[in-house]
């Protein structure tokens, strides 16, 4: 909604991709039921279809349509499937040869402005608060597994675009995605260092979350780290399990109640141990920093943090919203997994 995926679909169609929208199957069902094509009606009908026939039903229909059209040449065509709302749909479509999930997002302010500008019925005077509530529903808040789960779709995407700029900028990002997919473009330095962070995360011994981090400056790696017990201390699995689980501490709260040292902390202390100057460096981390890591980052001379996955630590976000010394950037590009 308002992120620009329609523009991406249009650009890909101009490049010869055939287009299918999962929403078209929902609109057909709306016509059968005699219902108007409002966003709310389509959301409810889509949820009803997933609940009645399985969460991947719309993607299965699209997949069958493609197989039927391509016949013996199945897997050789270029297709774009729009309107993916549930991770089961994404998983079904990623079974296709060369299937990749491209995710596009934008800020709340940008989405609100775009919805107001395009002036669709019912959205001419939409407020930021109303957009926020719609995005909450789309993201999966209050929905079951058969409903809209956009946040989970983003988490399993293969490529991530943040569309805040001009159409020219969007063209460049889309071109990079296509060329990188077919081996005709080199990864960006952000992609290189984020892949390294994810690689280090595979060494993590935390029983809740695998996190990796890398410090880089002038396109060179300085240090790296992952989350786990301090040197010389048994890992949590060897010491009776996770203390946070035993105490029922929720994620994002009481970060001090943990045996482990976080990836960002290890990355910074490695620099101190070996006498590496990190003034002006960029920290790459696969997860948004907690409040303890945030305070270390602010005092260390790091000037930029590129993070991938969000982490719900309200105090960390409050402090970062007040400071003026570190630039916080959401990662975009090729996605990696631990």
C-alpha positions as CSV (number, residue, x, y, z in Angstrom):
1,X,0.0,0.0,0.0
2,X,1.7,3.1,-1.2
3,X,5.2,1.6,-1.3
4,X,5.6,1.8,-5.0
5,X,5.3,-1.9,-5.9
6,X,2.9,-0.9,-8.7
7,X,5.6,1.2,-10.3
8,X,8.0,-1.7,-10.0
9,X,5.4,-4.0,-11.7
10,X,5.0,-1.5,-14.5
11,X,8.7,-1.2,-15.1
12,X,9.1,-5.0,-15.2
13,X,6.2,-5.4,-17.6
14,X,8.0,-2.9,-19.9
15,X,11.0,-5.2,-19.7
16,X,9.0,-8.1,-21.0
17,X,7.8,-9.7,-17.8
18,X,4.3,-11.2,-17.9
19,X,2.1,-10.0,-15.0
20,X,-0.2,-11.7,-12.6
21,X,-1.8,-10.1,-9.5
22,X,-3.0,-12.4,-6.8
23,X,-5.5,-9.6,-6.0
24,X,-7.2,-10.3,-9.4
25,X,-8.3,-13.7,-8.0
26,X,-9.8,-11.9,-5.0
27,X,-11.5,-9.3,-7.2
28,X,-13.1,-12.2,-9.2
29,X,-14.4,-13.6,-6.0
30,X,-15.7,-10.2,-4.9
31,X,-17.7,-10.0,-8.2
32,X,-19.2,-13.4,-7.5
33,X,-20.3,-12.2,-4.1
34,X,-21.6,-8.9,-5.5
35,X,-19.2,-6.8,-3.3
36,X,-17.5,-3.5,-4.1
37,X,-13.8,-3.6,-4.7
38,X,-12.8,-1.6,-1.6
39,X,-9.5,-2.3,0.2
40,X,-11.4,-3.6,3.3
41,X,-13.6,-5.9,1.3
42,X,-10.7,-7.4,-0.7
43,X,-8.7,-7.9,2.5
44,X,-11.6,-9.8,4.1
45,X,-12.3,-11.9,1.0
46,X,-8.6,-12.8,0.6
47,X,-8.5,-13.8,4.3
48,X,-11.7,-15.9,3.8
49,X,-10.3,-17.7,0.8
50,X,-7.0,-18.5,2.6
51,X,-9.0,-19.7,5.6
52,X,-11.3,-21.9,3.5
53,X,-8.8,-23.4,1.0
54,X,-5.4,-23.0,2.7
55,X,-3.1,-20.0,3.2
56,X,-1.3,-20.6,-0.1
57,X,-4.4,-20.9,-2.3
58,X,-4.0,-17.7,-4.3
59,X,-0.3,-18.5,-5.1
60,X,-1.3,-22.1,-6.1
61,X,-3.8,-20.7,-8.6
62,X,-1.1,-18.4,-10.1
63,X,1.4,-21.2,-10.2
64,X,-1.0,-23.5,-12.0
65,X,-1.8,-20.7,-14.5
66,X,1.9,-20.2,-15.3
67,X,2.5,-24.0,-15.7
68,X,-0.5,-24.3,-18.0
69,X,0.6,-21.3,-20.2
70,X,4.2,-22.4,-20.4
71,X,3.6,-26.1,-20.9
72,X,6.7,-28.0,-21.9
73,X,8.7,-24.7,-21.6
74,X,7.8,-24.4,-17.9
75,X,10.5,-22.4,-16.0
76,X,11.8,-20.5,-19.0
77,X,9.4,-17.5,-18.9
78,X,9.7,-14.2,-17.1
79,X,6.9,-13.5,-14.7
80,X,6.0,-11.0,-12.0
81,X,3.4,-12.0,-9.4
82,X,2.0,-9.0,-7.5
83,X,-0.2,-8.8,-4.4
84,X,1.6,-11.4,-2.2
85,X,0.2,-10.9,1.3
86,X,1.0,-14.1,3.2
87,X,4.2,-16.0,3.7
88,X,2.6,-19.3,2.5
89,X,2.0,-17.5,-0.8
90,X,5.6,-16.5,-1.0
91,X,6.8,-20.0,-0.2
92,X,4.6,-21.5,-2.9
93,X,5.8,-19.1,-5.5
94,X,9.5,-19.5,-4.6
95,X,9.1,-23.2,-5.6
96,X,9.1,-22.0,-9.2
97,X,12.3,-22.1,-11.2
98,X,14.4,-19.0,-10.5
99,X,11.6,-17.7,-8.2
100,X,12.7,-14.8,-6.0
101,X,10.7,-12.6,-3.6
102,X,11.3,-8.9,-4.0
103,X,10.0,-6.8,-1.1
104,X,9.5,-3.0,-1.3
105,X,8.7,-0.7,1.5
106,X,8.6,3.0,2.5
107,X,8.1,5.2,5.6
108,X,4.7,6.0,7.1
109,X,5.1,9.6,6.0
110,X,5.9,8.7,2.4
111,X,3.1,6.1,2.2
112,X,0.5,8.6,3.6
113,X,1.6,11.3,1.1
114,X,1.4,8.9,-1.8
115,X,-2.1,7.7,-0.9
116,X,-3.3,11.3,-0.5
117,X,-1.8,12.2,-3.9
118,X,-3.1,9.4,-6.0
119,X,-6.6,10.1,-4.6
120,X,-8.3,6.7,-4.9
121,X,-11.8,6.4,-3.6
122,X,-11.9,6.6,0.1
123,X,-8.2,7.7,0.4
124,X,-8.4,11.3,-0.7
125,X,-8.1,12.7,2.8
126,X,-6.6,9.7,4.6
127,X,-4.6,10.6,7.7
128,X,-1.3,9.2,8.9
129,X,-3.1,7.6,11.9
130,X,-5.5,5.8,9.5
131,X,-2.6,4.6,7.3
132,X,-0.8,3.3,10.4
133,X,-3.9,1.3,11.4
134,X,-4.2,-0.2,7.9
135,X,-0.5,-1.0,7.8
136,X,-0.8,-2.8,11.2
137,X,-3.6,-5.0,9.8
138,X,-1.5,-5.7,6.6
139,X,1.6,-6.5,8.7
140,X,-0.4,-9.2,10.6
141,X,-1.2,-7.5,13.9
142,X,-4.3,-9.3,15.2
143,X,-4.4,-11.6,12.2
144,X,-4.1,-15.4,12.2
145,X,-1.8,-17.4,10.0
146,X,-4.2,-17.4,7.1
147,X,-4.6,-13.6,7.2
148,X,-2.4,-10.9,5.8
149,X,1.1,-11.3,7.2
150,X,3.2,-8.7,5.3
151,X,5.9,-8.5,8.0
152,X,6.6,-12.2,7.7
153,X,6.7,-11.9,3.9
154,X,9.4,-9.2,4.3
155,X,11.4,-11.4,6.6
156,X,11.7,-14.2,4.0
157,X,12.3,-11.9,1.0
158,X,15.3,-12.4,-1.3
159,X,15.8,-8.7,-2.0
160,X,14.7,-5.6,-0.2
161,X,14.1,-2.1,-1.6
162,X,13.3,1.0,0.4
163,X,11.5,3.3,-1.9
164,X,11.8,6.8,-0.5
165,X,13.2,8.7,-3.5
166,X,12.5,9.5,-7.1
167,X,11.5,7.1,-9.9
168,X,15.1,7.4,-11.2
169,X,16.4,6.1,-7.9
170,X,13.9,3.3,-8.0
171,X,15.0,2.4,-11.5
172,X,18.6,2.1,-10.3
173,X,17.6,-0.2,-7.4
174,X,15.5,-2.4,-9.6
175,X,18.2,-2.6,-12.2
176,X,20.7,-3.7,-9.5
177,X,18.3,-6.4,-8.4
178,X,17.8,-7.8,-11.9
179,X,21.5,-7.7,-12.8
180,X,22.6,-9.2,-9.5
181,X,20.1,-12.0,-10.0
182,X,21.5,-13.0,-13.3
183,X,25.2,-12.5,-12.3
184,X,25.7,-9.3,-14.3
185,X,26.3,-6.9,-11.4
186,X,28.7,-6.9,-8.4
187,X,27.3,-6.7,-4.9
188,X,27.4,-3.3,-3.2
189,X,29.7,-2.8,-0.2
190,X,26.6,-2.8,2.0
191,X,25.7,-6.2,0.7
192,X,29.2,-7.5,1.1
193,X,29.5,-6.4,4.7
194,X,26.0,-7.5,5.6
195,X,26.7,-10.9,4.2
196,X,29.8,-11.1,6.4
197,X,27.7,-10.1,9.4
198,X,25.2,-12.9,8.7
199,X,28.1,-15.3,8.3
200,X,29.5,-14.4,11.7
201,X,26.0,-14.8,13.1
202,X,26.2,-18.5,12.3
203,X,28.8,-18.8,15.1
204,X,26.4,-17.3,17.6
205,X,25.6,-19.4,20.7
206,X,22.6,-17.4,21.9
207,X,19.6,-19.7,22.3
208,X,17.1,-16.9,21.3
209,X,18.6,-15.0,18.4
210,X,21.7,-15.3,16.2
211,X,23.3,-11.9,15.6
212,X,26.4,-10.9,13.8
213,X,28.1,-7.6,13.3
214,X,31.0,-6.1,11.3
215,X,32.8,-2.8,11.6
216,X,34.1,-1.3,8.3
217,X,35.8,1.9,7.2
218,X,36.9,3.1,3.8
219,X,35.5,-0.1,2.3
220,X,37.7,-2.2,4.5
221,X,36.6,-4.6,7.2
222,X,38.0,-3.7,10.7
223,X,36.6,-6.2,13.2
224,X,33.6,-8.6,13.5
225,X,31.7,-10.3,16.2
226,X,28.7,-12.4,17.2
227,X,26.6,-12.9,20.3
228,X,27.5,-15.4,22.9
229,X,29.0,-15.9,26.4
230,X,32.2,-13.9,27.2
231,X,35.6,-15.5,26.8
232,X,36.3,-18.3,29.3
233,X,32.6,-18.6,30.3
234,X,30.4,-21.6,29.4
235,X,27.8,-21.0,26.7
236,X,24.2,-20.8,27.9
237,X,23.4,-24.3,26.6
238,X,26.2,-25.6,28.7
239,X,25.1,-23.6,31.8
240,X,21.5,-24.7,32.3
241,X,19.9,-22.9,29.5
242,X,18.9,-19.3,28.8
243,X,18.5,-17.2,31.9
244,X,16.0,-14.9,30.1
245,X,13.8,-17.8,29.3
246,X,13.9,-19.1,32.9
247,X,13.0,-15.6,34.2
248,X,10.4,-15.1,31.4
249,X,12.0,-11.8,30.3
250,X,10.4,-10.5,27.1
251,X,12.5,-9.6,24.1
252,X,13.6,-6.0,24.2
253,X,13.4,-5.7,28.0
254,X,16.1,-5.9,30.7
255,X,19.1,-6.4,28.4
256,X,21.4,-6.7,31.4
257,X,19.7,-10.0,32.4
258,X,21.7,-12.0,30.0
259,X,24.9,-14.1,30.2
260,X,25.8,-13.3,26.6
261,X,27.8,-10.4,25.1
262,X,26.1,-8.9,22.1
263,X,27.6,-9.0,18.6
264,X,28.0,-5.2,18.5
265,X,29.7,-5.2,21.9
266,X,32.1,-7.9,20.8
267,X,32.9,-6.0,17.6
268,X,33.7,-2.8,19.4
269,X,35.7,-4.6,22.2
270,X,37.7,-6.5,19.6
271,X,38.8,-3.1,18.1
272,X,39.9,-2.0,21.6
273,X,41.8,-5.2,22.3
274,X,43.8,-4.9,19.1
275,X,44.2,-1.1,19.1
276,X,42.1,-0.5,16.0
277,X,40.8,3.0,15.5
278,X,37.1,2.9,14.7
279,X,36.5,6.6,14.7
280,X,34.1,7.3,11.7
281,X,33.5,3.7,11.0
282,X,30.2,2.0,9.9
283,X,28.7,-0.8,11.9
284,X,26.8,-3.5,10.0
285,X,24.5,-5.7,12.0
286,X,21.8,-8.1,11.1
287,X,19.6,-6.8,14.0
288,X,18.7,-3.3,15.3
289,X,20.9,-2.6,18.5
290,X,19.6,-3.0,22.0
291,X,19.9,0.0,24.4
292,X,23.2,-1.2,25.9
293,X,24.8,-1.6,22.5
294,X,23.3,1.7,21.4
295,X,25.1,3.5,24.2
296,X,28.4,1.9,23.4
297,X,27.9,2.8,19.7
298,X,27.2,6.4,20.5
299,X,30.3,6.7,22.7
300,X,32.7,4.8,20.4
301,X,33.1,7.2,17.5
302,X,31.0,5.1,15.1
303,X,29.2,7.4,12.7
304,X,26.8,5.1,10.9
305,X,24.8,1.9,11.7
306,X,23.4,-0.2,8.9
307,X,20.9,-2.8,10.3
308,X,18.7,-5.4,8.7
309,X,16.0,-6.9,11.1
310,X,14.1,-4.7,13.6
311,X,14.3,-5.3,17.3
312,X,11.7,-4.0,19.6
313,X,13.6,-2.1,22.3
314,X,11.7,1.1,23.0
315,X,14.4,2.8,25.1
316,X,17.0,2.1,22.4
317,X,14.8,3.7,19.8
318,X,14.0,6.6,22.1
319,X,17.7,7.4,22.7
320,X,18.6,7.0,19.0
321,X,15.8,9.4,18.2
322,X,17.3,12.0,20.5
323,X,21.0,11.7,19.5
324,X,22.7,13.5,16.6
325,X,26.0,11.7,16.2
326,X,25.1,8.4,14.5
327,X,23.2,7.9,11.3
328,X,20.8,4.9,11.5
329,X,20.1,3.2,8.1
330,X,17.9,0.3,7.3
331,X,19.7,-2.2,5.1
332,X,18.4,-2.7,1.6
333,X,19.7,-5.1,-1.1
334,X,20.2,-8.8,-1.3
335,X,18.9,-10.7,1.8
336,X,20.8,-13.2,3.8
337,X,19.9,-15.9,6.4
338,X,21.7,-17.3,9.4
